[in-house]
Amino acid sequence: MTPDGHDRGKLVMRVLRSLAIGVAGVAAAIALFLVGVIVVDRLSQPPRPDPAALIAKGERHHARIRRDDFGVPHISGSTDADVAYGLAYAHAEDDFVTIQDATLTTRGTLATEKGSDGAVSDYIVNLLRVWPTVNARYDRDLPVDLKRVLEAYADGINAYGARHPSAVTQGLLPVTGKDIAAGFVFKTPFFYGLDGALGALSAPAHGQPMPPVGSNGVAVAPSRSSDGATRLLVNSHQPYTGPVAWYEAVLESGEGWHVAGGFFPGSPFMLHGHNAHLGWANTVNAPDLIDVYRLTVNPENAGQYRLDGRWRNFEKTDAAIRVKLWGPLYWTFHRDVLWSAQGPVLQTDHGVFAIRFAGMGEVRQALQYYRLDKARNLAEWRAAMALQALPSINYIYADEAGNIGYVYNALFPDRKSGVDWSGVLPGDRSDLIWTRYLPFAKVPQIWNPKSGYVFNSNNTPFQATGPEDALKPADFPATMGIQTNMTNRAYRAQETFGADSHISAQAFRAYKFDIAYSARSDVAKVVAMVMALDPRGAPDIAAAQRLLGGWDRRTNVGSRAAALALAVARPIATAWAEHRAAPDARATLVAAMADLKAHFGRIDPQWGQLNRIIRGKVDLAIDGGPDTYRAVYGEPQKTGVLKAVAGDTFIMFVTWDKAGRLDSESVHQFGSATLDATSKHYADQTPLFVAMGTKPVRFTDAQLAGHVEADYAPGQKH
């Protein structure tokens, strides 16, 4: 018997009611589960610290912050620790978000703020054993005076965070001295390419994108100056924002710490610039400081690998990565971290590899920066370099006595000779596991050359001065893996600084702001390839050749050829730099012309229509381009504009006249308020930067007098 229509209606209603009850029950169960997850997660987190206690701890330090008319903080105090506290507070006022993110990154807890985007970074912190290194060596290897500075800097971050709780991510506070030391442990290997090596092992078939690479450093001795002065150019190329973006400050303590220059978020120390007696510039170098080993895993026990004919157990730890999923919901994921006799282990779909890299287990990076900051002469500065805690980075040096020098700094592994260290090594031989570094005396360096100048623009150290003083490759073993490349900027340094035997102050500045490509550059080579194309039957290619044939290889904003030249050169030159097959020149040219026509209606727009620096309401055309001495790296926008995001940032010109008197000038691409869009100093230096101008560095109290717009202690209203 079947139900009639009325009965069917009642049946449907009963079914719908039961489904509603079921769905509601499931929803309630899910909600209850999520609440449980949130509660359990919150209970597992440490309690929030008492803000009043953090503020009170900070107030034990006595720092004075004076901001000049460009907002640059001048920090003073009786002790180095006082000054470090004041610096942290001032920097937090201008860019607390980046300091916070840098700290979370170093802790391996970035995913708590950024979600899955931070999980890879958190895993790498575990993979590289950042915190086991810091916890084991912080008290053992770092002297008391350094720890006072690190801990005072942490106190400054904590005091700011306690006064501005809405800006603080739960779990950030309290920041400790160990957090600051760990920042150096984590970051320094990436300056010589460890991140690229890890990425290449994970996905070798795809290659790694080339980040903007650059930096210039030049020192000129009195013998090469027209007026007997000693000159130093500090000109690192960095991203405009983020954890390695420059922040300018001047520090002076009653204990002799008096420096002016560039700082990174989370760093108490001037990383390059000058003190009262000497200064230096840094550029990234690329020696071979990483070795990769292919491991043989026991087919019967995946927890073992072969070494010297025996199976050895991997050391295994757990990476507990807490990831923000949505709103208040977090989930902790667990991943194994393996370690072999060589070092950290990566398990990939094409094999199991171990890596060994310069600086493993080192925690004294901050100590070396601190000692460099306080060096009073060349002997003390070289003694600081001989600590060999910093695993890489070129140094260009100058001082009040007229000394100049260049150090191709690196922790060079003391490797076994007769082995090809450039490729993947067998992982079953312990004799290929190096344990020592070459001493500082073996590091390539040049002091007071007859030519009277030294430079580096991320090029080989074998071309760092005049040919009469050049280092010789034969004097250095192949196991050191010293780079041999040249950049356009290196060629232009030779063609400007290197061609002028009596460099004036005006010429020194003009050479820094050079906007040309050398005839020896990759860009010139790509243009030559385009000029060699057969234009028959292709009027657009013929037009492009006429345009590029008249190009002076300069990147001034009014250039009509630079846009097309660089649009073609960029993908081809990048492929060459990445050691992969370059795209076809004709196809690249056709695509570049089509793109320019689509956005600008012609193949020859002015370079300044594309090349822009944009900051808030400021939107300006800017001279320069990739790998020019006036370096500008643009990120393509939907409009076809290249928004400048890296390259020239904080620039400093330092001069000691023939009597040893110090003078310095600087400029920042934005301003002192690196992330505070409400500040008048958010972009107040941008027009000056675009005009290739500078402002005085007010290094002494006498120079600062009359130029103070704010004078306060940390935490005071101003």
C-alpha positions as CSV (number, residue, x, y, z in Angstrom):
1,M,0.0,0.0,0.0
2,T,1.4,3.4,-0.9
3,P,0.7,6.6,1.0
4,D,-1.7,9.2,-0.6
5,G,-0.6,12.8,-1.2
6,H,-1.5,14.0,2.3
7,D,0.5,11.1,3.8
8,R,3.4,11.8,1.5
9,G,3.5,15.4,2.6
10,K,3.7,14.4,6.3
11,L,6.4,11.9,5.4
12,V,8.5,14.6,3.6
13,M,8.1,17.0,6.6
14,R,9.3,14.3,9.0
15,V,12.3,13.5,6.8
16,L,13.2,17.2,6.5
17,R,12.9,17.7,10.3
18,S,15.2,14.7,10.9
19,L,17.7,16.0,8.4
20,A,17.7,19.4,10.0
21,I,18.3,17.8,13.4
22,G,21.2,15.7,11.8
23,V,22.8,18.7,10.1
24,A,22.4,20.8,13.3
25,G,24.0,18.0,15.3
26,V,26.9,17.7,12.9
27,A,27.4,21.5,12.9
28,A,27.3,21.5,16.7
29,A,29.8,18.7,16.8
30,I,32.1,20.5,14.4
31,A,31.7,23.8,16.4
32,L,32.4,21.9,19.6
33,F,35.5,20.3,18.1
34,L,36.8,23.7,16.8
35,V,36.2,25.3,20.2
36,G,38.1,22.4,21.8
37,V,41.0,22.9,19.3
38,I,41.1,26.6,20.1
39,V,41.0,26.0,23.9
40,V,43.7,23.3,23.8
41,D,45.9,25.5,21.6
42,R,45.5,28.5,23.9
43,L,46.2,26.4,27.0
44,S,49.4,25.2,25.4
45,Q,50.7,28.7,24.8
46,P,52.6,30.6,27.4
47,P,50.7,33.3,29.3
48,R,51.0,36.9,28.2
49,P,53.7,38.7,30.1
50,D,52.8,41.6,32.5
51,P,53.2,44.8,30.4
52,A,54.0,46.8,33.5
53,A,56.9,44.5,34.3
54,L,58.3,44.9,30.7
55,I,58.0,48.6,30.9
56,A,59.7,48.8,34.3
57,K,62.5,46.6,33.1
58,G,63.1,48.9,30.1
59,E,63.2,51.9,32.3
60,R,66.3,50.7,34.0
61,H,68.0,51.9,30.9
62,H,68.5,55.6,30.3
63,A,68.5,56.6,26.6
64,R,67.9,59.8,24.8
65,I,66.3,59.9,21.3
66,R,66.8,63.0,19.3
67,R,65.3,63.0,15.8
68,D,66.8,65.4,13.3
69,D,64.8,67.3,10.6
70,F,64.6,64.2,8.5
71,G,63.4,62.1,11.4
72,V,66.7,60.1,11.6
73,P,67.1,59.0,15.3
74,H,70.3,60.0,17.1
75,I,70.5,57.7,20.2
76,S,72.7,58.6,23.2
77,G,73.3,57.1,26.6
78,S,75.9,56.5,29.2
79,T,76.4,52.9,28.3
80,D,76.2,50.8,25.2
81,A,73.3,49.0,26.7
82,D,71.4,52.2,27.1
83,V,72.0,53.1,23.5
84,A,70.8,49.7,22.3
85,Y,67.6,50.0,24.3
86,G,67.0,53.4,22.7
87,L,67.7,52.2,19.2
88,A,65.3,49.3,19.5
89,Y,62.6,51.7,20.8
90,A,63.1,54.3,18.0
91,H,63.2,51.6,15.3
92,A,60.0,50.0,16.7
93,E,58.3,53.4,16.5
94,D,59.1,53.5,12.8
95,D,58.6,49.8,11.8
96,F,57.5,47.6,14.6
97,V,55.7,45.2,12.2
98,T,59.0,44.2,10.4
99,I,60.9,43.8,13.7
100,Q,58.1,41.6,14.9
101,D,58.0,39.5,11.7
102,A,61.8,39.2,11.8
103,T,61.6,37.9,15.4
104,L,58.9,35.4,14.6
105,T,60.9,34.2,11.6
106,T,64.0,33.6,13.6
107,R,62.0,31.7,16.3
108,G,60.5,29.4,13.7
109,T,57.0,30.7,14.6
110,L,56.2,32.9,11.5
111,A,53.3,30.6,10.6
112,T,51.5,31.7,13.7
113,E,51.1,35.1,12.1
114,K,51.3,34.4,8.3
115,G,49.7,31.0,8.1
116,S,50.9,28.5,5.6
117,D,53.1,31.2,4.0
118,G,55.4,31.1,7.0
119,A,55.5,27.3,7.4
120,V,58.5,26.7,5.1
121,S,60.6,29.3,6.9
122,D,59.7,27.8,10.2
123,Y,60.8,24.4,9.0
124,I,64.1,25.8,7.8
125,V,64.8,27.2,11.3
126,N,64.4,23.7,12.6
127,L,66.4,22.2,9.8
128,L,69.4,24.5,10.4
129,R,69.3,23.9,14.1
130,V,69.2,27.6,14.8
131,W,67.9,27.3,18.4
132,P,69.9,24.3,19.5
133,T,73.0,26.3,18.4
134,V,71.9,29.4,20.3
135,N,70.8,27.6,23.4
136,A,74.1,25.7,23.6
137,R,76.5,28.5,22.8
138,Y,74.9,31.8,23.9
139,D,76.3,31.8,27.4
140,R,79.5,29.9,26.5
141,D,80.6,31.9,23.4
142,L,79.3,35.4,23.9
143,P,81.0,37.8,26.3
144,V,79.1,39.7,29.0
145,D,79.4,43.1,27.3
146,L,77.8,41.8,24.1
147,K,75.0,40.0,26.0
148,R,74.2,43.3,27.9
149,V,73.7,45.0,24.5
150,L,71.6,42.2,23.0
151,E,69.4,42.0,26.1
152,A,69.0,45.8,26.3
153,Y,67.9,45.9,22.7
154,A,65.3,43.2,23.4
155,D,64.1,45.3,26.4
156,G,63.5,48.2,24.0
157,I,61.3,46.0,21.7
158,N,59.4,44.7,24.8
159,A,58.8,48.2,26.2
160,Y,57.4,49.4,22.9
161,G,55.2,46.3,22.6
162,A,54.0,46.6,26.1
163,R,52.9,50.2,25.5
164,H,51.3,49.3,22.1
165,P,49.6,46.0,22.8
166,S,47.3,46.2,19.8
167,A,50.3,46.0,17.5
168,V,51.7,42.8,19.1
169,T,51.1,39.3,18.0
170,Q,50.3,36.9,20.9
171,G,53.4,35.0,21.9
172,L,55.9,37.6,20.6
173,L,56.7,39.1,24.0
174,P,59.0,38.9,25.8
175,V,61.8,39.1,23.2
176,T,65.1,38.1,24.6
177,G,68.8,38.6,23.9
178,K,68.8,35.1,22.5
179,D,66.2,36.1,19.9
180,I,68.5,38.9,18.7
181,A,71.5,36.6,18.5
182,A,69.5,34.0,16.7
183,G,68.5,36.5,14.1
184,F,72.2,36.7,13.0
185,V,72.6,32.9,13.2
186,F,69.6,32.4,10.9
187,K,70.1,35.2,8.3
188,T,73.9,35.2,7.6
189,P,74.0,32.0,5.6
190,F,71.4,33.3,3.1
191,F,73.7,36.1,2.0
192,Y,75.9,33.6,0.3
193,G,73.1,31.6,-1.2
194,L,72.1,28.8,1.2
195,D,68.4,29.5,0.5
196,G,69.0,29.0,-3.2
197,A,70.9,25.7,-2.6
198,L,68.0,24.4,-0.4
199,G,65.5,25.4,-3.1
200,A,67.5,23.9,-5.9
201,L,67.6,20.5,-4.1
202,S,63.9,20.6,-3.5
203,A,63.0,21.5,-7.1
204,P,66.0,21.3,-9.4
205,A,64.1,21.0,-12.6
206,H,62.5,24.4,-12.2
207,G,65.5,26.5,-11.2
208,Q,65.3,29.4,-8.8
209,P,64.3,32.9,-9.6
210,M,67.1,35.4,-9.4
211,P,66.5,38.0,-6.7
212,P,67.7,41.5,-7.3
213,V,71.4,41.2,-6.8
214,G,73.8,44.0,-6.3
215,S,75.8,46.4,-4.1
216,N,78.7,48.7,-4.7
217,G,81.6,49.7,-2.4
218,V,84.4,51.9,-3.4
219,A,87.4,53.4,-1.4
220,V,89.8,56.0,-2.8
221,A,93.1,56.8,-1.1
222,P,94.6,60.3,-0.9
223,S,97.0,59.4,-3.7
224,R,94.2,59.0,-6.1
225,S,92.1,62.0,-4.9
226,S,92.5,65.4,-6.5
227,D,92.4,67.0,-3.0
228,G,94.3,64.4,-0.9
229,A,91.1,63.2,0.7
230,T,90.1,59.6,1.5
231,R,86.7,58.7,0.2
232,L,84.3,55.8,0.8
233,L,81.1,54.9,-1.0
234,V,78.6,52.8,1.1
235,N,76.0,51.5,-1.4
236,S,74.3,48.3,-0.7
237,H,71.4,47.2,-2.9
238,Q,68.6,45.8,-0.8
239,P,64.8,45.4,-1.0
240,Y,63.0,48.6,-0.2
241,T,61.0,47.0,2.6
242,G,61.2,43.9,4.7
243,P,63.6,42.2,7.1
244,V,66.8,43.2,5.2
245,A,65.7,46.8,4.4
246,W,68.0,49.6,5.6
247,Y,67.2,51.8,8.5
248,E,69.5,54.8,9.2
249,A,70.5,55.9,12.7
250,V,73.4,57.6,14.6
251,L,74.5,56.1,18.0
252,E,76.7,57.5,20.7
253,S,77.4,56.1,24.1
254,G,79.7,57.1,27.0
255,E,81.5,53.8,26.4
256,G,82.9,54.8,23.0
257,W,80.2,53.3,20.7
258,H,79.8,56.1,18.1
259,V,78.5,55.1,14.7
260,A,76.4,56.2,11.8
261,G,75.0,54.0,9.1
262,G,72.6,51.3,8.1
263,F,70.8,48.9,10.5
264,F,68.5,46.0,9.7
265,P,65.3,45.4,11.7
266,G,66.3,43.4,14.8
267,S,70.0,44.4,14.6
268,P,71.5,46.5,17.4
269,F,74.6,47.0,15.4
270,M,75.6,49.3,12.5
271,L,76.2,46.9,9.7
272,H,77.9,49.3,7.4
273,G,78.7,53.0,7.6
274,H,81.3,54.7,9.7
275,N,82.4,55.5,13.2
276,A,84.6,58.5,14.3
277,H,87.8,56.9,12.8
278,L,87.0,54.5,10.0
279,G,84.2,53.0,7.9
280,W,83.3,50.2,5.5
281,A,80.9,49.2,2.8
282,N,79.6,45.7,2.3
283,T,78.7,43.8,-0.9
284,V,77.4,40.3,-1.3
285,N,80.0,37.8,-2.5
286,A,79.5,34.3,-3.9
287,P,82.3,31.9,-2.9
288,D,81.5,28.2,-2.8
289,L,80.7,27.7,0.9
290,I,78.1,25.0,0.5
291,D,78.7,21.3,-0.1
292,V,75.9,18.8,-1.1
293,Y,76.2,15.1,-0.4
294,R,74.1,12.4,-1.9
295,L,73.3,9.9,0.9
296,T,72.7,6.1,0.5
297,V,69.8,5.1,2.7
298,N,69.4,1.6,4.1
299,P,66.7,-0.1,1.9
300,E,65.7,-2.1,5.0
301,N,65.7,0.8,7.5
302,A,64.9,4.3,6.2
303,G,66.3,5.7,9.5
304,Q,69.9,4.8,8.5
305,Y,72.5,6.0,5.9
306,R,75.8,4.5,4.8
307,L,79.1,6.1,6.0
308,D,82.5,4.5,5.7
309,G,80.9,1.1,4.9
310,R,78.6,1.1,7.9
311,W,75.0,2.0,8.5
312,R,74.6,5.1,10.7
313,N,71.4,6.2,12.3
314,F,70.0,9.6,11.3
315,E,69.6,12.0,14.2
316,K,65.9,12.8,14.2
317,T,64.0,15.6,15.9
318,D,60.4,16.9,15.6
319,A,59.5,20.2,14.0
320,A,56.3,21.3,15.7
321,I,55.0,24.1,13.4
322,R,52.0,26.0,14.7
323,V,50.0,27.3,11.7
324,K,47.3,29.9,11.7
325,L,44.4,28.5,9.7
326,W,41.6,31.0,10.1
327,G,40.6,33.6,12.8
328,P,41.5,32.1,16.2
329,L,42.0,28.6,14.8
330,Y,45.5,27.2,14.8
331,W,46.8,23.7,14.2
332,T,50.2,22.3,15.0
333,F,51.8,20.2,12.3
334,H,54.7,17.8,13.0
335,R,57.5,17.1,10.6
336,D,60.6,15.0,11.0
337,V,63.9,16.8,10.9
338,L,66.9,14.6,10.0
339,W,70.6,15.3,10.5
340,S,73.6,13.3,9.3
341,A,77.3,13.5,10.0
342,Q,77.5,16.1,7.2
343,G,74.7,18.3,8.5
344,P,70.9,18.8,7.8
345,V,69.2,16.3,5.5
346,L,66.7,16.9,2.8
347,Q,64.5,14.1,1.6
348,T,63.3,14.8,-2.0
349,D,61.6,12.8,-4.7
350,H,65.0,12.5,-6.5
351,G,67.1,11.4,-3.6
352,V,68.2,12.1,0.0
353,F,70.9,14.8,0.4
354,A,72.9,16.3,3.2
355,I,74.3,19.8,3.2
356,R,77.3,21.3,4.9
357,F,77.7,25.1,5.0
358,A,80.0,27.7,6.3
359,G,79.1,29.0,9.7
360,M,77.3,25.9,11.0
361,G,77.1,26.0,14.7
362,E,78.4,29.6,14.9
363,V,76.7,32.1,17.3
364,R,79.3,34.9,17.4
365,Q,78.1,36.9,14.4
366,A,76.8,39.7,16.6
367,L,80.1,39.8,18.4
368,Q,82.0,40.5,15.2
369,Y,79.7,43.3,14.2
370,Y,80.0,44.8,17.7
371,R,83.8,44.7,17.6
372,L,83.8,46.2,14.1
373,D,81.6,49.0,15.3
374,K,83.9,49.9,18.1
375,A,87.3,49.5,16.3
376,R,89.4,52.7,16.5
377,N,92.0,51.9,13.9
378,L,93.0,49.5,11.2
379,A,94.7,47.0,13.6
380,E,91.6,46.8,15.8
381,W,89.3,46.5,12.8
382,R,91.4,43.6,11.3
383,A,91.4,41.9,14.7
384,A,87.6,42.0,14.7
385,M,87.6,40.5,11.2
386,A,90.0,37.8,12.4
387,L,87.2,36.5,14.7
388,Q,85.8,34.8,11.6
389,A,82.3,34.6,12.8
390,L,80.7,36.1,9.7
391,P,80.6,33.5,6.9
392,S,80.7,35.8,3.9
393,I,80.3,39.4,2.5
394,N,82.9,41.6,0.9
395,Y,84.3,44.6,2.9
396,I,85.6,47.8,1.4
397,Y,87.5,49.7,4.1
398,A,88.8,53.3,4.6
399,D,89.9,55.3,7.6
400,E,91.1,58.7,8.8
401,A,94.8,57.8,8.4
402,G,94.3,57.3,4.6
403,N,94.3,53.5,4.7
404,I,92.0,51.7,2.2
405,G,91.4,48.0,1.8
406,Y,89.3,45.2,0.3
407,V,88.5,41.9,2.0
408,Y,86.8,39.0,0.1
409,N,85.5,37.8,3.4
410,A,84.4,34.2,3.8
411,L,84.7,31.2,6.1
412,F,86.5,29.0,3.5
413,P,86.2,25.3,4.4
414,D,89.6,23.6,4.7
415,R,88.7,21.1,2.0
416,K,90.7,18.1,0.8
417,S,92.6,18.7,-2.4
418,G,92.1,16.7,-5.6
419,V,88.3,16.6,-5.2
420,D,85.8,18.3,-7.4
421,W,83.8,20.2,-4.8
422,S,81.6,22.0,-7.3
423,G,79.2,19.1,-7.8
424,V,77.2,16.7,-5.6
425,L,79.6,14.7,-3.4
426,P,79.3,11.0,-2.3
427,G,77.8,10.9,1.1
428,D,79.4,7.7,2.2
429,R,82.9,9.1,2.8
430,S,83.8,10.8,6.1
431,D,87.1,12.1,4.5
432,L,84.9,14.5,2.5
433,I,83.4,16.1,5.7
434,W,85.5,19.2,6.5
435,T,85.7,20.4,10.0
436,R,87.9,23.5,9.9
437,Y,88.2,26.8,8.1
438,L,91.2,28.5,6.5
439,P,92.7,31.3,8.7
440,F,91.9,35.0,8.1
441,A,95.4,35.5,6.7
442,K,94.5,33.2,3.8
443,V,91.4,35.2,2.9
444,P,91.8,37.2,-0.3
445,Q,92.5,40.8,0.6
446,I,94.2,44.0,-0.7
447,W,95.6,46.7,1.5
448,N,96.8,50.2,0.4
449,P,97.4,49.3,-3.3
450,K,99.6,51.4,-5.4
451,S,96.7,52.2,-7.7
452,G,95.0,54.1,-4.8
453,Y,91.6,52.5,-5.1
454,V,89.6,49.4,-4.4
455,F,86.0,48.5,-5.4
456,N,83.6,45.7,-5.5
457,S,80.3,45.4,-7.3
458,N,79.5,41.7,-6.7
459,N,82.3,40.7,-9.0
460,T,85.4,38.5,-8.7
461,P,88.0,39.6,-6.2
462,F,90.6,39.2,-9.0
463,Q,89.4,42.5,-10.4
464,A,89.1,44.7,-7.4
465,T,91.7,47.4,-8.0
466,G,94.2,48.4,-10.7
467,P,95.9,45.6,-12.7
468,E,99.3,46.3,-11.0
469,D,97.8,45.3,-7.6
470,A,95.3,42.7,-8.6
471,L,95.1,39.4,-6.8
472,K,96.2,36.4,-8.9
473,P,94.0,33.3,-9.2
474,A,97.1,31.0,-9.1
475,D,97.7,32.1,-5.5
476,F,94.5,30.6,-4.2
477,P,93.6,26.9,-4.4
478,A,90.6,25.8,-6.4
479,T,89.1,24.3,-3.3
480,M,88.3,27.8,-2.1
481,G,85.7,28.1,-4.9
482,I,86.3,31.8,-5.5
483,Q,84.0,33.5,-8.0
484,T,85.3,34.7,-11.3
485,N,82.3,36.7,-12.7
486,M,82.0,40.3,-13.7
487,T,78.9,42.5,-13.5
488,N,78.0,45.6,-15.6
489,R,78.7,47.7,-12.5
490,A,82.1,46.2,-12.1
491,Y,82.9,47.1,-15.7
492,R,81.6,50.6,-15.2
493,A,83.7,51.0,-12.0
494,Q,86.8,50.2,-14.1
495,E,85.6,52.6,-16.8
496,T,84.9,55.5,-14.3
497,F,86.8,55.3,-11.0
498,G,89.5,53.1,-12.6
499,A,90.1,55.5,-15.5
500,D,90.4,58.7,-13.4
501,S,93.7,59.1,-11.6
502,H,92.8,62.3,-9.8
503,I,89.2,61.8,-8.5
504,S,87.5,64.9,-7.2
505,A,84.6,65.0,-4.8
506,Q,82.2,65.9,-7.7
507,A,83.5,63.0,-9.9
508,F,83.3,60.5,-7.1
509,R,79.6,61.4,-6.7
510,A,79.0,61.4,-10.5
511,Y,80.5,57.9,-10.9
512,K,78.3,56.6,-8.1
513,F,75.2,57.8,-10.0
514,D,76.3,56.4,-13.4
515,I,73.3,55.1,-15.4
516,A,75.1,53.4,-18.3
517,Y,75.7,49.9,-19.5
518,S,79.3,49.0,-20.5
519,A,80.0,47.7,-24.0
520,R,81.1,44.6,-22.2
521,S,77.9,44.0,-20.3
522,D,75.3,41.4,-20.9
523,V,72.7,44.0,-21.9
524,A,75.1,45.2,-24.6
525,K,75.5,41.6,-25.8
526,V,71.7,41.1,-26.0
527,V,71.3,44.3,-28.0
528,A,74.0,43.0,-30.4
529,M,72.0,39.8,-30.8
530,V,68.9,41.8,-31.7
531,M,70.9,43.9,-34.2
532,A,72.1,40.7,-35.9
533,L,68.6,39.4,-36.5
534,D,67.4,39.3,-40.1
535,P,64.8,42.1,-40.5
536,R,63.6,41.2,-44.0
537,G,59.9,41.0,-44.2
538,A,59.6,42.2,-40.6
539,P,59.1,46.0,-40.4
540,D,58.7,45.9,-36.7
541,I,62.0,44.2,-36.2
542,A,63.7,46.7,-38.5
543,A,62.1,49.6,-36.5
544,A,63.4,48.0,-33.3
545,Q,66.9,47.8,-34.8
546,R,66.9,51.4,-35.8
547,L,65.8,52.4,-32.3
548,L,68.4,50.2,-30.5
549,G,71.1,51.0,-33.0
550,G,71.0,54.6,-31.8
551,W,70.8,53.8,-28.0
552,D,73.7,55.2,-25.9
553,R,73.2,52.4,-23.4
554,R,72.0,54.9,-20.8
555,T,69.0,54.7,-18.6
556,N,68.0,58.3,-18.1
557,V,64.2,58.9,-17.7
558,G,64.0,60.5,-21.2
559,S,65.6,57.6,-23.1
560,R,63.4,56.3,-25.9
561,A,65.3,53.1,-26.3
562,A,66.0,51.9,-22.7
563,A,62.5,50.4,-22.3
564,L,62.7,48.1,-25.3
565,A,66.4,47.2,-24.7
566,L,65.8,46.2,-21.1
567,A,62.5,44.4,-21.9
568,V,64.5,42.2,-24.3
569,A,67.6,41.9,-22.2
570,R,65.9,41.0,-18.9
571,P,64.8,37.5,-19.6
572,I,67.9,36.6,-21.7
573,A,70.4,38.0,-19.2
574,T,68.6,36.4,-16.3
575,A,68.7,33.0,-18.0
576,W,72.5,33.4,-18.5
577,A,72.9,34.4,-14.8
578,E,70.9,31.3,-13.8
579,H,72.9,29.0,-16.1
580,R,69.9,27.8,-18.0
581,A,68.9,28.0,-21.7
582,A,68.0,31.5,-22.7
583,P,64.8,32.3,-24.7
584,D,65.1,33.0,-28.4
585,A,66.1,36.6,-29.1
586,R,63.6,37.1,-32.0
587,A,60.7,35.8,-30.0
588,T,61.7,37.8,-26.9
589,L,62.0,40.9,-29.0
590,V,58.5,40.4,-30.6
591,A,57.0,39.8,-27.2
592,A,58.6,42.9,-25.7
593,M,57.4,45.1,-28.5
594,A,53.9,43.7,-28.2
595,D,53.9,44.4,-24.4
596,L,55.1,48.0,-24.9
597,K,52.5,48.6,-27.6
598,A,49.7,47.2,-25.4
599,H,50.5,49.4,-22.5
600,F,52.0,52.5,-24.0
601,G,50.9,52.4,-27.7
602,R,54.4,52.4,-29.0
603,I,57.7,50.5,-28.8
604,D,59.7,53.6,-27.6
605,P,58.0,55.1,-24.6
606,Q,60.3,57.2,-22.4
607,W,62.0,55.2,-19.8
608,G,60.6,57.4,-17.1
609,Q,57.0,56.3,-18.1
610,L,57.9,52.8,-17.0
611,N,60.6,53.2,-14.4
612,R,58.8,54.6,-11.3
613,I,59.4,54.9,-7.6
614,I,56.0,54.9,-5.8
615,R,55.5,55.5,-2.1
616,G,52.1,56.6,-0.8
617,K,51.1,59.6,-2.9
618,V,54.6,60.1,-4.3
619,D,55.0,58.7,-7.8
620,L,58.1,59.7,-9.7
621,A,60.1,58.8,-12.7
622,I,63.6,57.6,-11.7
623,D,66.8,57.2,-13.7
624,G,68.8,54.0,-13.6
625,G,68.1,50.3,-14.1
626,P,69.1,46.8,-13.3
627,D,72.8,46.3,-12.8
628,T,73.7,50.0,-13.3
629,Y,75.6,51.8,-10.7
630,R,72.4,53.7,-10.1
631,A,70.6,50.4,-9.5
632,V,66.8,50.2,-9.8
633,Y,65.0,46.9,-9.9
634,G,61.3,47.2,-10.9
635,E,58.4,44.9,-10.3
636,P,56.0,44.8,-13.3
637,Q,52.5,46.2,-12.7
638,K,49.4,45.5,-14.6
639,T,49.7,48.9,-16.2
640,G,53.1,48.1,-17.7
641,V,54.9,50.3,-15.1
642,L,58.0,48.9,-13.3
643,K,57.5,49.8,-9.7
644,A,60.9,50.1,-8.0
645,V,61.2,47.6,-5.2
646,A,64.9,47.1,-4.7
647,G,68.4,48.3,-5.7
648,D,69.9,51.6,-4.4
649,T,68.4,52.2,-1.0
650,F,70.5,53.8,1.8
651,I,73.5,55.5,0.2
652,M,76.4,57.1,2.2
653,F,79.4,59.2,1.0
654,V,82.1,59.3,3.7
655,T,85.1,61.6,3.4
656,W,88.2,62.2,5.5
657,D,90.0,65.3,4.2
658,K,93.8,65.5,4.1
659,A,93.9,66.5,7.8
660,G,91.7,63.5,8.7
661,R,88.5,65.5,9.4
662,L,85.4,63.5,8.9
663,D,82.4,64.5,6.8
664,S,79.5,62.3,5.6
665,E,76.3,62.6,3.6
666,S,73.5,60.1,3.1
667,V,70.1,59.5,1.5
668,H,67.4,56.9,1.9
669,Q,64.9,55.9,-0.8
670,F,61.9,56.6,1.4
671,G,62.6,58.1,4.8
672,S,63.2,57.3,8.5
673,A,59.5,56.1,8.9
674,T,60.1,52.9,7.0
675,L,56.6,51.5,7.6
676,D,54.6,54.4,9.3
677,A,52.5,55.8,6.5
678,T,51.1,58.5,8.8
679,S,54.5,60.0,9.4
680,K,55.8,63.0,7.4
681,H,59.0,61.1,7.1
682,Y,57.3,58.2,5.2
683,A,58.6,59.5,1.9
684,D,60.2,62.8,2.5
685,Q,63.6,61.7,1.2
686,T,62.2,60.2,-2.0
687,P,62.4,63.3,-4.1
688,L,66.0,63.9,-2.9
689,F,66.8,60.3,-3.7
690,V,65.3,60.6,-7.2
691,A,67.3,63.8,-7.8
692,M,70.5,61.9,-6.8
693,G,71.0,64.3,-3.9
694,T,72.1,63.7,-0.3
695,K,71.6,65.2,3.1
696,P,74.3,65.8,5.8
697,V,74.9,63.1,8.4
698,R,74.8,65.0,11.7
699,F,77.3,62.8,13.4
700,T,78.3,65.0,16.4
701,D,76.3,67.1,18.8
702,A,77.6,70.2,17.3
703,Q,76.4,69.2,13.8
704,L,73.0,68.1,15.3
705,A,72.5,71.4,17.1
706,G,69.7,73.4,15.6
707,H,68.3,70.5,13.6
708,V,66.4,68.6,16.3
709,E,62.7,68.2,15.7
710,A,62.0,65.9,18.7
711,D,64.0,65.1,21.9
712,Y,62.6,62.5,24.3
713,A,63.2,59.4,26.3
714,P,61.7,56.1,25.1
715,G,58.0,56.0,26.0
716,Q,57.7,59.8,26.4
717,K,55.2,61.6,24.3
718,H,56.8,63.8,21.6
